[in-house]
Amino acid sequence: MQPQPDVQIRGDAQSAYASVGRVMHALQQAGIAQVGFVIDPGP
């Protein structure tokens, strides 16, 4: 896909790993190669 969209995934401690995996799989199937992860390192 050109141009590549800006995709960022934001999760927290309550996010299920399987949910993130499904999102990443859908992105891969759509041809999106660049995915960023937004993290909050906390206090």
PDB file of N, H, CA, C and O in Angstrom:
ATOM      1  N   MET A   1       0.851  -1.167   0.000  1.00  0.00           N
ATOM      2  CA  MET A   1       0.000   0.000   0.000  1.00  0.00           C
ATOM      3  C   MET A   1       0.899   1.233   0.000  1.00  0.00           C
ATOM      4  O   MET A   1       1.771   1.374   0.857  1.00  0.00           O
ATOM      5  N   GLN A   2       0.685   2.103  -0.944  1.00  0.00           N
ATOM      6  H   GLN A   2      -0.023   1.989  -1.640  1.00  0.00           H
ATOM      7  CA  GLN A   2       1.485   3.323  -1.032  1.00  0.00           C
ATOM      8  C   GLN A   2       0.554   4.526  -1.133  1.00  0.00           C
ATOM      9  O   GLN A   2      -0.392   4.469  -1.919  1.00  0.00           O
ATOM     10  N   PRO A   3       0.752   5.563  -0.422  1.00  0.00           N
ATOM     11  CA  PRO A   3       1.712   5.660   0.668  1.00  0.00           C
ATOM     12  C   PRO A   3       1.219   4.868   1.876  1.00  0.00           C
ATOM     13  O   PRO A   3       0.019   4.661   2.058  1.00  0.00           O
ATOM     14  N   GLN A   4       2.163   4.439   2.684  1.00  0.00           N
ATOM     15  H   GLN A   4       3.138   4.608   2.536  1.00  0.00           H
ATOM     16  CA  GLN A   4       1.824   3.677   3.879  1.00  0.00           C
ATOM     17  C   GLN A   4       1.133   4.590   4.899  1.00  0.00           C
ATOM     18  O   GLN A   4       1.596   5.703   5.146  1.00  0.00           O
ATOM     19  N   PRO A   5       0.035   4.125   5.489  1.00  0.00           N
ATOM     20  CA  PRO A   5      -0.599   4.918   6.540  1.00  0.00           C
ATOM     21  C   PRO A   5       0.239   4.869   7.815  1.00  0.00           C
ATOM     22  O   PRO A   5       1.047   3.960   8.007  1.00  0.00           O
ATOM     23  N   ASP A   6       0.036   5.852   8.676  1.00  0.00           N
ATOM     24  H   ASP A   6      -0.620   6.590   8.520  1.00  0.00           H
ATOM     25  CA  ASP A   6       0.724   5.906   9.960  1.00  0.00           C
ATOM     26  C   ASP A   6      -0.122   5.137  10.970  1.00  0.00           C
ATOM     27  O   ASP A   6      -1.163   5.624  11.410  1.00  0.00           O
ATOM     28  N   VAL A   7       0.323   3.938  11.337  1.00  0.00           N
ATOM     29  H   VAL A   7       1.169   3.542  10.980  1.00  0.00           H
ATOM     30  CA  VAL A   7      -0.437   3.090  12.260  1.00  0.00           C
ATOM     31  C   VAL A   7       0.328   2.981  13.568  1.00  0.00           C
ATOM     32  O   VAL A   7       1.511   2.639  13.583  1.00  0.00           O
ATOM     33  N   GLN A   8      -0.359   3.275  14.667  1.00  0.00           N
ATOM     34  H   GLN A   8      -1.320   3.553  14.655  1.00  0.00           H
ATOM     35  CA  GLN A   8       0.237   3.158  15.990  1.00  0.00           C
ATOM     36  C   GLN A   8      -0.723   2.381  16.884  1.00  0.00           C
ATOM     37  O   GLN A   8      -1.920   2.667  16.930  1.00  0.00           O
ATOM     38  N   ILE A   9      -0.184   1.400  17.587  1.00  0.00           N
ATOM     39  H   ILE A   9       0.788   1.168  17.550  1.00  0.00           H
ATOM     40  CA  ILE A   9      -0.982   0.595  18.501  1.00  0.00           C
ATOM     41  C   ILE A   9      -0.644   1.019  19.924  1.00  0.00           C
ATOM     42  O   ILE A   9       0.521   1.061  20.321  1.00  0.00           O
ATOM     43  N   ARG A  10      -1.688   1.331  20.680  1.00  0.00           N
ATOM     44  H   ARG A  10      -2.634   1.297  20.358  1.00  0.00           H
ATOM     45  CA  ARG A  10      -1.513   1.722  22.079  1.00  0.00           C
ATOM     46  C   ARG A  10      -2.221   0.694  22.951  1.00  0.00           C
ATOM     47  O   ARG A  10      -3.413   0.444  22.774  1.00  0.00           O
ATOM     48  N   GLY A  11      -1.514   0.115  23.864  1.00  0.00           N
ATOM     49  H   GLY A  11      -0.546   0.318  24.007  1.00  0.00           H
ATOM     50  CA  GLY A  11      -2.103  -0.868  24.758  1.00  0.00           C
ATOM     51  C   GLY A  11      -1.790  -0.520  26.200  1.00  0.00           C
ATOM     52  O   GLY A  11      -1.059   0.430  26.480  1.00  0.00           O
ATOM     53  N   ASP A  12      -2.345  -1.292  27.098  1.00  0.00           N
ATOM     54  H   ASP A  12      -2.938  -2.064  26.871  1.00  0.00           H
ATOM     55  CA  ASP A  12      -2.040  -1.114  28.510  1.00  0.00           C
ATOM     56  C   ASP A  12      -1.959  -2.495  29.151  1.00  0.00           C
ATOM     57  O   ASP A  12      -2.055  -3.509  28.459  1.00  0.00           O
ATOM     58  N   ALA A  13      -1.788  -2.537  30.433  1.00  0.00           N
ATOM     59  H   ALA A  13      -1.710  -1.713  30.995  1.00  0.00           H
ATOM     60  CA  ALA A  13      -1.619  -3.803  31.136  1.00  0.00           C
ATOM     61  C   ALA A  13      -2.861  -4.688  31.018  1.00  0.00           C
ATOM     62  O   ALA A  13      -2.766  -5.904  31.185  1.00  0.00           O
ATOM     63  N   GLN A  14      -4.005  -4.103  30.737  1.00  0.00           N
ATOM     64  H   GLN A  14      -4.081  -3.116  30.602  1.00  0.00           H
ATOM     65  CA  GLN A  14      -5.248  -4.863  30.622  1.00  0.00           C
ATOM     66  C   GLN A  14      -5.491  -5.398  29.213  1.00  0.00           C
ATOM     67  O   GLN A  14      -6.421  -6.178  29.003  1.00  0.00           O
ATOM     68  N   SER A  15      -4.668  -4.989  28.242  1.00  0.00           N
ATOM     69  H   SER A  15      -3.914  -4.356  28.412  1.00  0.00           H
ATOM     70  CA  SER A  15      -4.846  -5.433  26.860  1.00  0.00           C
ATOM     71  C   SER A  15      -4.497  -6.912  26.726  1.00  0.00           C
ATOM     72  O   SER A  15      -3.487  -7.381  27.249  1.00  0.00           O
ATOM     73  N   ALA A  16      -5.348  -7.625  26.021  1.00  0.00           N
ATOM     74  H   ALA A  16      -6.169  -7.244  25.596  1.00  0.00           H
ATOM     75  CA  ALA A  16      -5.109  -9.050  25.788  1.00  0.00           C
ATOM     76  C   ALA A  16      -4.140  -9.216  24.620  1.00  0.00           C
ATOM     77  O   ALA A  16      -4.295  -8.580  23.578  1.00  0.00           O
ATOM     78  N   TYR A  17      -3.155 -10.065  24.802  1.00  0.00           N
ATOM     79  H   TYR A  17      -3.029 -10.582  25.648  1.00  0.00           H
ATOM     80  CA  TYR A  17      -2.161 -10.317  23.767  1.00  0.00           C
ATOM     81  C   TYR A  17      -2.833 -10.787  22.480  1.00  0.00           C
ATOM     82  O   TYR A  17      -2.418 -10.396  21.388  1.00  0.00           O
ATOM     83  N   ALA A  18      -3.855 -11.613  22.596  1.00  0.00           N
ATOM     84  H   ALA A  18      -4.191 -11.930  23.482  1.00  0.00           H
ATOM     85  CA  ALA A  18      -4.548 -12.132  21.414  1.00  0.00           C
ATOM     86  C   ALA A  18      -5.184 -11.009  20.603  1.00  0.00           C
ATOM     87  O   ALA A  18      -5.205 -11.077  19.374  1.00  0.00           O
ATOM     88  N   SER A  19      -5.699  -9.985  21.261  1.00  0.00           N
ATOM     89  H   SER A  19      -5.682  -9.930  22.260  1.00  0.00           H
ATOM     90  CA  SER A  19      -6.305  -8.853  20.558  1.00  0.00           C
ATOM     91  C   SER A  19      -5.270  -8.109  19.737  1.00  0.00           C
ATOM     92  O   SER A  19      -5.525  -7.747  18.589  1.00  0.00           O
ATOM     93  N   VAL A  20      -4.116  -7.884  20.314  1.00  0.00           N
ATOM     94  H   VAL A  20      -3.909  -8.179  21.247  1.00  0.00           H
ATOM     95  CA  VAL A  20      -3.031  -7.201  19.603  1.00  0.00           C
ATOM     96  C   VAL A  20      -2.592  -8.046  18.416  1.00  0.00           C
ATOM     97  O   VAL A  20      -2.329  -7.515  17.337  1.00  0.00           O
ATOM     98  N   GLY A  21      -2.514  -9.347  18.608  1.00  0.00           N
ATOM     99  H   GLY A  21      -2.728  -9.778  19.485  1.00  0.00           H
ATOM    100  CA  GLY A  21      -2.140 -10.246  17.519  1.00  0.00           C
ATOM    101  C   GLY A  21      -3.122 -10.198  16.362  1.00  0.00           C
ATOM    102  O   GLY A  21      -2.714 -10.225  15.200  1.00  0.00           O
ATOM    103  N   ARG A  22      -4.423 -10.127  16.670  1.00  0.00           N
ATOM    104  H   ARG A  22      -4.754 -10.105  17.613  1.00  0.00           H
ATOM    105  CA  ARG A  22      -5.434 -10.037  15.612  1.00  0.00           C
ATOM    106  C   ARG A  22      -5.295  -8.740  14.835  1.00  0.00           C
ATOM    107  O   ARG A  22      -5.422  -8.731  13.610  1.00  0.00           O
ATOM    108  N   VAL A  23      -5.034  -7.646  15.537  1.00  0.00           N
ATOM    109  H   VAL A  23      -4.930  -7.653  16.532  1.00  0.00           H
ATOM    110  CA  VAL A  23      -4.846  -6.353  14.859  1.00  0.00           C
ATOM    111  C   VAL A  23      -3.627  -6.410  13.946  1.00  0.00           C
ATOM    112  O   VAL A  23      -3.684  -5.965  12.800  1.00  0.00           O
ATOM    113  N   MET A  24      -2.530  -6.955  14.451  1.00  0.00           N
ATOM    114  H   MET A  24      -2.483  -7.317  15.382  1.00  0.00           H
ATOM    115  CA  MET A  24      -1.305  -7.037  13.648  1.00  0.00           C
ATOM    116  C   MET A  24      -1.511  -7.941  12.429  1.00  0.00           C
ATOM    117  O   MET A  24      -0.986  -7.653  11.353  1.00  0.00           O
ATOM    118  N   HIS A  25      -2.260  -9.016  12.586  1.00  0.00           N
ATOM    119  H   HIS A  25      -2.686  -9.250  13.460  1.00  0.00           H
ATOM    120  CA  HIS A  25      -2.543  -9.904  11.462  1.00  0.00           C
ATOM    121  C   HIS A  25      -3.364  -9.171  10.398  1.00  0.00           C
ATOM    122  O   HIS A  25      -3.084  -9.291   9.205  1.00  0.00           O
ATOM    123  N   ALA A  26      -4.372  -8.418  10.825  1.00  0.00           N
ATOM    124  H   ALA A  26      -4.599  -8.320  11.794  1.00  0.00           H
ATOM    125  CA  ALA A  26      -5.201  -7.656   9.884  1.00  0.00           C
ATOM    126  C   ALA A  26      -4.361  -6.625   9.135  1.00  0.00           C
ATOM    127  O   ALA A  26      -4.542  -6.426   7.934  1.00  0.00           O
ATOM    128  N   LEU A  27      -3.440  -5.968   9.848  1.00  0.00           N
ATOM    129  H   LEU A  27      -3.293  -6.129  10.824  1.00  0.00           H
ATOM    130  CA  LEU A  27      -2.565  -4.994   9.197  1.00  0.00           C
ATOM    131  C   LEU A  27      -1.686  -5.673   8.156  1.00  0.00           C
ATOM    132  O   LEU A  27      -1.498  -5.146   7.060  1.00  0.00           O
ATOM    133  N   GLN A  28      -1.151  -6.833   8.495  1.00  0.00           N
ATOM    134  H   GLN A  28      -1.304  -7.261   9.386  1.00  0.00           H
ATOM    135  CA  GLN A  28      -0.306  -7.578   7.561  1.00  0.00           C
ATOM    136  C   GLN A  28      -1.111  -7.981   6.328  1.00  0.00           C
ATOM    137  O   GLN A  28      -0.615  -7.866   5.207  1.00  0.00           O
ATOM    138  N   GLN A  29      -2.332  -8.446   6.515  1.00  0.00           N
ATOM    139  H   GLN A  29      -2.734  -8.540   7.425  1.00  0.00           H
ATOM    140  CA  GLN A  29      -3.178  -8.844   5.398  1.00  0.00           C
ATOM    141  C   GLN A  29      -3.519  -7.661   4.501  1.00  0.00           C
ATOM    142  O   GLN A  29      -3.732  -7.830   3.300  1.00  0.00           O
ATOM    143  N   ALA A  30      -3.571  -6.467   5.078  1.00  0.00           N
ATOM    144  H   ALA A  30      -3.398  -6.330   6.054  1.00  0.00           H
ATOM    145  CA  ALA A  30      -3.873  -5.253   4.312  1.00  0.00           C
ATOM    146  C   ALA A  30      -2.631  -4.693   3.611  1.00  0.00           C
ATOM    147  O   ALA A  30      -2.725  -3.719   2.864  1.00  0.00           O
ATOM    148  N   GLY A  31      -1.471  -5.306   3.852  1.00  0.00           N
ATOM    149  H   GLY A  31      -1.394  -6.097   4.459  1.00  0.00           H
ATOM    150  CA  GLY A  31      -0.250  -4.855   3.198  1.00  0.00           C
ATOM    151  C   GLY A  31       0.456  -3.714   3.902  1.00  0.00           C
ATOM    152  O   GLY A  31       1.317  -3.059   3.314  1.00  0.00           O
ATOM    153  N   ILE A  32       0.103  -3.471   5.149  1.00  0.00           N
ATOM    154  H   ILE A  32      -0.596  -4.003   5.626  1.00  0.00           H
ATOM    155  CA  ILE A  32       0.726  -2.393   5.910  1.00  0.00           C
ATOM    156  C   ILE A  32       1.980  -2.938   6.576  1.00  0.00           C
ATOM    157  O   ILE A  32       1.917  -3.867   7.382  1.00  0.00           O
ATOM    158  N   ALA A  33       3.127  -2.346   6.226  1.00  0.00           N
ATOM    159  H   ALA A  33       3.178  -1.592   5.572  1.00  0.00           H
ATOM    160  CA  ALA A  33       4.412  -2.888   6.674  1.00  0.00           C
ATOM    161  C   ALA A  33       4.961  -2.207   7.920  1.00  0.00           C
ATOM    162  O   ALA A  33       5.749  -2.807   8.650  1.00  0.00           O
ATOM    163  N   GLN A  34       4.564  -0.978   8.172  1.00  0.00           N
ATOM    164  H   GLN A  34       3.924  -0.490   7.579  1.00  0.00           H
ATOM    165  CA  GLN A  34       5.135  -0.230   9.294  1.00  0.00           C
ATOM    166  C   GLN A  34       4.077  -0.024  10.376  1.00  0.00           C
ATOM    167  O   GLN A  34       3.029   0.576  10.138  1.00  0.00           O
ATOM    168  N   VAL A  35       4.374  -0.533  11.562  1.00  0.00           N
ATOM    169  H   VAL A  35       5.225  -1.020  11.756  1.00  0.00           H
ATOM    170  CA  VAL A  35       3.463  -0.397  12.697  1.00  0.00           C
ATOM    171  C   VAL A  35       4.272   0.093  13.888  1.00  0.00           C
ATOM    172  O   VAL A  35       5.337  -0.447  14.187  1.00  0.00           O
ATOM    173  N   GLY A  36       3.772   1.105  14.558  1.00  0.00           N
ATOM    174  H   GLY A  36       2.907   1.544  14.316  1.00  0.00           H
ATOM    175  CA  GLY A  36       4.437   1.615  15.748  1.00  0.00           C
ATOM    176  C   GLY A  36       3.661   1.229  16.997  1.00  0.00           C
ATOM    177  O   GLY A  36       2.447   1.032  16.954  1.00  0.00           O
ATOM    178  N   PHE A  37       4.370   1.125  18.097  1.00  0.00           N
ATOM    179  H   PHE A  37       5.357   1.285  18.132  1.00  0.00           H
ATOM    180  CA  PHE A  37       3.750   0.848  19.382  1.00  0.00           C
ATOM    181  C   PHE A  37       3.968   2.038  20.292  1.00  0.00           C
ATOM    182  O   PHE A  37       5.098   2.494  20.469  1.00  0.00           O
ATOM    183  N   VAL A  38       2.885   2.544  20.873  1.00  0.00           N
ATOM    184  H   VAL A  38       1.967   2.174  20.730  1.00  0.00           H
ATOM    185  CA  VAL A  38       2.945   3.667  21.796  1.00  0.00           C
ATOM    186  C   VAL A  38       2.941   3.098  23.197  1.00  0.00           C
ATOM    187  O   VAL A  38       2.028   2.360  23.566  1.00  0.00           O
ATOM    188  N   ILE A  39       3.950   3.431  23.982  1.00  0.00           N
ATOM    189  H   ILE A  39       4.692   4.031  23.682  1.00  0.00           H
ATOM    190  CA  ILE A  39       4.051   2.905  25.334  1.00  0.00           C
ATOM    191  C   ILE A  39       4.139   4.039  26.339  1.00  0.00           C
ATOM    192  O   ILE A  39       4.615   5.129  26.023  1.00  0.00           O
ATOM    193  N   ASP A  40       3.685   3.776  27.529  1.00  0.00           N
ATOM    194  H   ASP A  40       3.298   2.890  27.785  1.00  0.00           H
ATOM    195  CA  ASP A  40       3.815   4.703  28.642  1.00  0.00           C
ATOM    196  C   ASP A  40       4.618   3.977  29.705  1.00  0.00           C
ATOM    197  O   ASP A  40       4.099   3.064  30.348  1.00  0.00           O
ATOM    198  N   PRO A  41       5.873   4.358  29.905  1.00  0.00           N
ATOM    199  CA  PRO A  41       6.706   3.636  30.848  1.00  0.00           C
ATOM    200  C   PRO A  41       6.241   3.757  32.300  1.00  0.00           C
ATOM    201  O   PRO A  41       6.756   3.058  33.172  1.00  0.00           O
ATOM    202  N   GLY A  42       5.283   4.626  32.564  1.00  0.00           N
ATOM    203  H   GLY A  42       4.864   5.194  31.855  1.00  0.00           H
ATOM    204  CA  GLY A  42       4.773   4.772  33.923  1.00  0.00           C
ATOM    205  C   GLY A  42       5.707   5.596  34.806  1.00  0.00           C
ATOM    206  O   GLY A  42       6.690   6.175  34.341  1.00  0.00           O
ATOM    207  N   PRO A  43       5.370   5.629  36.086  1.00  0.00           N
ATOM    208  CA  PRO A  43       6.148   6.463  37.023  1.00  0.00           C
ATOM    209  C   PRO A  43       7.552   5.952  37.275  1.00  0.00           C
ATOM    210  O   PRO A  43       8.302   6.560  38.038  1.00  0.00           O
TER     211      PRO A  43
END
